[in-house]
Amino acid sequence: MQDSKNKLWDWTKSLLIALILALFIRAFIVQAYKIPSGSMIPTLLIGDYLLVNKLAYGIKNPIKDDFIYFWKFPKRQEIVVFTYPQNKKLDFIKRVIGLPGDTVQIVNKKVYVNGKLLNEPYVQFSDPEIYPQEISPRDNYGPIKVPPEHIFVLGDNRDQSYDSRFWGFVPVKYLKGKALIIYFSWDSQDFKIRFNRIGKLIQ
C-alpha cells in the first residue's frame, strides 16, 4: 500500500515539474503559433505551425505586454510576431521593413528604405493594378520616418496584407519574438522549399 502511494506521489511530482517547465518555456523561451491568414504567402501558408523564439529581443513580462529586459532591436527583414496595436487580444506575424529612424517609402509597389531600393525576393504580388496614394496606401506610401521605439512591418503577400501601411507602426514593446522554424506544414510537398527559405531569411 505504501509503495503504491510513493509511486503515485513520484508520478504526481514528475507531472507537476513537467507542467511547470512547459509553462516556463512557453512564457519566456519558445512558443508555438498557427498561421491564421495568407498575408505572409509564399513564406508562410495558412495552417503552418511555427515556433517563435521569445528571447530573441529580450525577456518578456508574461503578465504585462512589455519587456522586463530589452537587449536588441530586430534586424530589417526578420519575421516577427507581435501584439496587434489596435486589438491587444490578437497576435500578428509580419516582416520588419523599417527600424527606428528609417525613412520608408513605397513607389509603385517597390519599397525604399532610406532612399535605397530594398531587395525583396520573398514578396508575392497578386494584383497587377497599381493604386495611387490618394486612393490607397497599398502601392504608394510615404515617405514616412519610423519613430523611436517603433518598427514598420509588411506582409510578404504584399497585395493581400493588412499591415503598417494601413494601421501604422508597431511599438517595440509589443514584440513577442522572432520566427524560428516551421515545425509542421499541411503542404508537405512544398515544405522543404519553404523551410529552407524561412531558415535562410531569419538567420
C-alpha positions as a printed NumPy array, in Angstrom:
array([[  0.   ,   0.   ,   0.   ],
       [  2.792,   2.4  ,   0.973],
       [  4.7  ,   1.566,  -2.225],
       [  1.619,   2.453,  -4.299],
       [  1.319,   5.816,  -2.524],
       [  5.009,   6.521,  -3.078],
       [  4.724,   5.672,  -6.776],
       [  1.643,   7.873,  -7.098],
       [  3.441,  10.755,  -5.374],
       [  6.511,  10.322,  -7.576],
       [  4.318,  10.314, -10.684],
       [  2.452,  13.44 ,  -9.483],
       [  5.726,  15.261,  -8.762],
       [  7.07 ,  14.395, -12.212],
       [  3.87 ,  15.628, -13.833],
       [  3.933,  18.895, -11.877],
       [  7.583,  19.527, -12.716],
       [  6.913,  18.848, -16.397],
       [  3.925,  21.22 , -16.33 ],
       [  5.9  ,  23.989, -14.632],
       [  8.754,  23.592, -17.126],
       [  6.312,  23.685, -20.064],
       [  4.672,  26.864, -18.756],
       [  8.075,  28.47 , -18.156],
       [  9.298,  27.605, -21.655],
       [  6.082,  28.924, -23.232],
       [  6.173,  32.158, -21.222],
       [  9.84 ,  33.022, -21.681],
       [ 11.63 ,  30.899, -24.298],
       [  9.685,  29.33 , -27.193],
       [  6.035,  29.44 , -28.197],
       [  4.116,  27.731, -30.988],
       [  1.867,  29.686, -33.349],
       [ -0.516,  28.64 , -36.087],
       [ -0.625,  30.877, -39.178],
       [ -4.26 ,  32.064, -39.492],
       [ -4.134,  34.104, -42.708],
       [ -2.449,  34.344, -46.101],
       [ -0.676,  37.665, -45.512],
       [  2.767,  36.001, -45.431],
       [  2.347,  33.745, -48.512],
       [  4.543,  32.317, -50.03 ],
       [  6.877,  32.226, -46.989],
       [  4.189,  31.049, -44.582],
       [  0.959,  29.346, -45.595],
       [ -2.39 ,  29.245, -43.809],
       [ -2.259,  26.404, -41.285],
       [  1.527,  26.296, -40.931],
       [  2.763,  25.745, -37.391],
       [  5.641,  27.971, -36.379],
       [  7.988,  28.092, -33.4  ],
       [  8.884,  31.58 , -32.19 ],
       [ 11.991,  32.479, -30.204],
       [ 10.704,  34.67 , -27.368],
       [ 14.212,  35.506, -26.124],
       [ 15.368,  36.997, -29.436],
       [ 14.921,  40.618, -28.367],
       [ 14.707,  40.456, -24.601],
       [ 12.893,  38.922, -21.661],
       [  9.141,  39.461, -21.915],
       [  6.866,  40.19 , -18.998],
       [  4.353,  37.268, -19.058],
       [  1.653,  39.428, -17.439],
       [  2.104,  42.877, -18.976],
       [  2.742,  43.338, -22.724],
       [  6.234,  44.782, -22.295],
       [  9.827,  43.712, -21.724],
       [ 11.355,  43.012, -18.338],
       [ 14.68 ,  43.494, -20.073],
       [ 15.157,  44.532, -23.722],
       [ 18.555,  43.877, -25.333],
       [ 18.259,  44.42 , -29.088],
       [ 16.04 ,  45.537, -31.954],
       [ 15.1  ,  43.071, -34.693],
       [ 17.068,  43.162, -37.928],
       [ 15.497,  44.517, -41.057],
       [ 13.639,  41.752, -42.984],
       [ 13.318,  39.444, -39.983],
       [  9.925,  37.803, -39.472],
       [  8.427,  38.72 , -36.106],
       [  5.333,  38.013, -34.019],
       [  3.81 ,  40.949, -32.142],
       [  0.677,  42.136, -30.425],
       [ -1.586,  43.888, -32.923],
       [ -1.607,  47.542, -31.735],
       [ -5.304,  48.067, -32.479],
       [ -6.504,  44.922, -30.712],
       [ -4.265,  43.566, -27.976],
       [ -6.113,  40.244, -27.973],
       [ -4.615,  39.415, -31.392],
       [ -1.103,  38.419, -32.432],
       [  0.154,  39.298, -35.921],
       [  3.13 ,  37.95 , -37.856],
       [  4.869,  40.184, -40.416],
       [  8.291,  41.084, -41.77 ],
       [ 10.287,  44.007, -40.356],
       [ 10.943,  46.612, -43.042],
       [ 11.718,  49.813, -41.157],
       [ 13.597,  50.322, -37.882],
       [ 13.568,  53.419, -35.644],
       [ 14.853,  56.41 , -37.605],
       [ 14.432,  54.753, -41.031],
       [ 12.548,  56.572, -43.774],
       [ 10.206,  54.198, -45.61 ],
       [  8.617,  54.892, -48.979],
       [  6.677,  52.682, -51.399],
       [  6.612,  53.73 , -55.055],
       [  4.543,  51.613, -57.441],
       [  4.846,  48.562, -55.142],
       [  8.646,  48.941, -54.763],
       [  9.899,  49.55 , -51.212],
       [ 12.642,  52.08 , -50.482],
       [ 14.35 ,  52.373, -47.1  ],
       [ 16.435,  55.496, -46.56 ],
       [ 16.283,  56.167, -50.283],
       [ 17.587,  52.725, -51.33 ],
       [ 15.526,  50.076, -53.093],
       [ 15.01 ,  47.083, -50.792],
       [ 15.774,  43.683, -52.316],
       [ 12.726,  41.528, -51.54 ],
       [ 12.93 ,  38.081, -53.192],
       [ 10.281,  36.771, -50.773],
       [  7.466,  39.104, -51.936],
       [  4.421,  37.92 , -53.861],
       [  2.148,  40.239, -55.868],
       [ -1.308,  39.001, -56.834],
       [ -2.806,  42.16 , -58.352],
       [ -1.194,  43.937, -61.34 ],
       [ -3.234,  47.078, -60.614],
       [ -1.281,  49.968, -59.062],
       [ -3.273,  52.343, -56.869],
       [ -2.269,  55.987, -56.379],
       [ -1.675,  57.089, -52.804],
       [ -4.864,  59.19 , -52.766],
       [ -6.924,  56.016, -53.194],
       [ -4.983,  53.503, -51.107],
       [ -1.604,  53.258, -49.324],
       [ -1.135,  49.728, -50.661],
       [  1.095,  50.503, -53.66 ],
       [  2.248,  54.073, -52.987],
       [  3.043,  55.192, -49.457],
       [  5.121,  57.785, -47.664],
       [  7.854,  58.796, -47.372],
       [  7.465,  58.473, -43.629],
       [ 10.016,  58.256, -40.81 ],
       [  9.756,  55.442, -38.279],
       [  9.537,  56.981, -34.781],
       [ 11.761,  55.941, -31.859],
       [ 10.882,  52.626, -30.184],
       [  8.742,  51.522, -33.149],
       [  9.066,  49.352, -36.265],
       [  7.37 ,  49.318, -39.665],
       [  6.156,  45.9  , -40.858],
       [  4.769,  44.459, -44.097],
       [  3.384,  41.097, -45.183],
       [  5.111,  39.087, -47.909],
       [  1.814,  38.654, -49.762],
       [  2.04 ,  42.359, -50.43 ],
       [ -1.264,  42.941, -52.223],
       [ -3.227,  40.919, -49.635],
       [ -1.683,  42.044, -46.353],
       [ -3.151,  44.316, -43.682],
       [ -0.031,  45.878, -42.193],
       [  1.774,  49.114, -41.257],
       [  0.662,  50.79 , -44.482],
       [ -2.894,  50.759, -43.138],
       [ -2.683,  50.911, -39.342],
       [  0.741,  52.376, -38.568],
       [  3.831,  51.42 , -36.611],
       [  4.368,  48.64 , -34.063],
       [  5.699,  49.679, -30.637],
       [  8.836,  47.648, -29.942],
       [  7.438,  46.663, -26.541],
       [  4.723,  44.682, -28.374],
       [  7.255,  42.324, -29.976],
       [  6.693,  38.74 , -28.855],
       [  9.544,  37.046, -30.672],
       [ 11.329,  36.086, -33.852],
       [ 10.152,  33.37 , -36.258],
       [ 12.361,  30.353, -35.693],
       [ 11.188,  27.336, -37.658],
       [  8.159,  25.799, -39.376],
       [  7.67 ,  22.562, -37.442],
       [  4.571,  21.374, -39.263],
       [  3.015,  22.234, -42.619],
       [ -0.128,  20.923, -44.292],
       [  1.535,  21.438, -47.683],
       [  4.083,  18.628, -47.327],
       [  5.257,  18.804, -50.962],
       [  6.335,  22.425, -50.612],
       [  7.545,  22.091, -47.017],
       [ 11.244,  21.605, -47.752],
       [ 11.403,  24.594, -50.096],
       [  9.669,  26.91 , -47.629],
       [ 11.609,  25.533, -44.692],
       [ 14.868,  26.382, -46.447],
       [ 13.595,  29.836, -47.36 ],
       [ 12.446,  30.827, -43.89 ],
       [ 15.579,  29.297, -42.379],
       [ 17.742,  31.477, -44.59 ],
       [ 15.805,  34.683, -44.014],
       [ 15.622,  34.509, -40.213],
       [ 19.308,  33.887, -39.552]])
